[in-house]
């Protein structure tokens, strides 16, 4: 029997993962809504929880990507979001008015822990449209079947559509076209051909309350077989 849990539909796979050193955002949040038990409910703008599921590469890759960001910042200038975001591969994110329930976490653990660990191979760079007249630079992933399957399992468990998705590791997002072309010429000088073993899925949590968004913190890690 397939396990399925109704969960918020509002998702974004393009969130940034900020370092703990970055100050919390103080901009007011827009009113949001979520789907709970099949019914749409208004989420108070005063407080809500945001969860982000991702694959975290080893520190060696994080440091290499960080070095590329520093180089780009010196040559074309990057936003704080781009400069301080930590290398990761996005899976799913959602927000809700209450903390994640132990029942949902247990179900997620049960489903994902049955997946085998797998190799992730980064090979070169690509560009995709991130906004009108803007581009995002990312590192290509050669073998994406395992990542796509895990994302599909999460979507089925949450009872949300599994939207079209290209697994990737973001280098810099939402750059002006001219800057993105220059940035591509610069980073191509640093070959990013790395491979690592994915043996866990990381869940991050942050909270918006009283006009302040906290930094993401590790909420739970699910080990793969």
GUFIRO-627631 format. One record per residue (C-alpha): x, y, z; residue in one letter. Coordinates in steps of 0.1 Angstrom, whole numbers, padded with zeros to 4 digits, always signed. Layout:
<atoms>
XYZa ...
</atoms>
This chain:
<atoms>
+0000+0000+0000x +0014+0034-0010x +0019+0059+0018x +0006+0093+0011x +0004+0124+0032x -0013+0156+0022x +0010+0185+0026x +0015+0221+0014x +0014+0226-0023x +0034+0258-0023x +0069+0247-0033x +0100+0261-0047x +0131+0241-0058x +0152+0272-0063x +0157+0284-0028x +0191+0293-0016x +0209+0277+0013x +0225+0305+0034x +0255+0301+0057x +0249+0306+0094x +0271+0337+0092x +0245+0355+0070x +0222+0378+0089x +0185+0369+0090x +0162+0387+0066x +0140+0414+0081x +0117+0421+0052x +0080+0415+0059x +0067+0382+0045x +0038+0382+0021x +0006+0363+0032x +0009+0327+0022x -0014+0297+0021x -0010+0260+0025x -0030+0228+0019x -0037+0208+0050x -0059+0177+0050x -0071+0186+0016x -0084+0221+0027x -0068+0254+0019x -0060+0274+0050x -0046+0309+0054x -0012+0310+0070x -0006+0339+0093x +0021+0362+0081x +0032+0366+0117x +0048+0331+0118x +0054+0301+0096x +0079+0273+0092x +0098+0266+0060x +0114+0232+0052x +0140+0225+0025x +0150+0190+0014x +0183+0187-0004x +0214+0167-0012x +0245+0182+0004x +0278+0176-0014x +0311+0171+0006x +0331+0200+0019x +0357+0197-0009x +0330+0205-0035x +0315+0232-0014x +0348+0249-0010x +0355+0246-0048x +0321+0262-0056x +0327+0289-0030x +0360+0297-0046x +0342+0301-0080x +0317+0325-0064x +0345+0346-0049x +0362+0348-0083x +0329+0358-0100x +0322+0384-0073x +0356+0400-0079x +0350+0402-0117x +0313+0407-0122x +0299+0413-0087x +0274+0389-0071x +0244+0395-0049x +0248+0385-0012x +0224+0356-0019x +0246+0343-0047x +0279+0349-0028x +0268+0333+0005x +0246+0304-0007x +0262+0270+0000x +0265+0244-0028x +0236+0220-0027x +0212+0200-0049x +0176+0210-0043x +0148+0184-0040x +0117+0200-0025x +0107+0228-0002x +0074+0239+0014x +0061+0261+0042x +0033+0257+0068x +0019+0274+0099x +0030+0246+0123x +0063+0226+0128x +0067+0194+0108x +0048+0166+0125x +0066+0135+0138x +0041+0115+0117x +0052+0131+0085x +0088+0129+0094x +0085+0092+0102x +0067+0085+0069x +0094+0104+0050x +0121+0084+0069x +0103+0051+0061x +0101+0059+0023x +0135+0074+0017x +0155+0051+0038x +0146+0023+0014x +0165+0040-0014x +0201+0029-0020x +0230+0054-0019x +0242+0065-0053x +0270+0084-0070x +0265+0120-0082x +0287+0131-0110x +0292+0168-0117x +0304+0176-0152x +0307+0211-0166x +0283+0240-0166x +0250+0250-0182x +0226+0280-0183x +0188+0282-0179x +0163+0310-0178x +0156+0320-0142x +0135+0352-0150x +0128+0376-0178x +0161+0385-0194x +0181+0367-0166x +0200+0335-0165x +0212+0310-0139x +0245+0292-0141x +0246+0257-0128x +0268+0226-0127x +0254+0197-0148x +0247+0164-0132x +0253+0134-0155x +0234+0107-0138x +0201+0121-0126x +0178+0091-0124x +0183+0084-0087x +0177+0121-0078x +0146+0123-0100x +0133+0091-0083x +0138+0105-0048x +0121+0137-0058x +0092+0116-0072x +0089+0096-0040x +0087+0128-0019x +0060+0143-0042x +0039+0111-0039x +0042+0111-0002x +0032+0148+0001x +0004+0142-0025x +0017+0171-0047x +0024+0172-0085x +0059+0161-0094x +0067+0191-0116x +0093+0190-0144x +0127+0193-0128x +0163+0192-0140x +0186+0182-0111x +0215+0206-0108x +0239+0224-0085x +0235+0262-0088x +0266+0284-0091x +0249+0318-0095x +0213+0326-0102x +0193+0354-0119x +0223+0371-0136x +0218+0396-0164x +0224+0379-0198x +0256+0399-0205x +0269+0391-0171x +0260+0354-0173x +0279+0351-0206x +0309+0367-0191x +0306+0345-0159x +0304+0314-0181x +0337+0323-0198x +0353+0328-0164x +0342+0296-0146x +0350+0275-0176x +0386+0281-0166x +0379+0261-0135x +0369+0226-0145x +0342+0212-0122x +0343+0175-0128x +0337+0159-0094x +0319+0128-0081x +0306+0120-0047x +0285+0094-0030x +0250+0105-0019x +0242+0086+0013x +0217+0109+0030x +0190+0134+0024x +0191+0166+0045x +0161+0185+0057x +0166+0221+0068x +0142+0242+0088x +0138+0280+0093x +0111+0301+0109x +0096+0334+0100x +0083+0352+0131x +0078+0388+0141x +0091+0401+0108x +0124+0381+0109x +0133+0351+0089x +0159+0329+0108x +0188+0311+0091x +0183+0276+0079x +0194+0249+0104x +0196+0211+0099x +0164+0197+0111x +0169+0160+0102x +0191+0138+0081x +0177+0106+0065x +0203+0079+0057x +0200+0059+0025x +0207+0022+0023x 
</atoms>
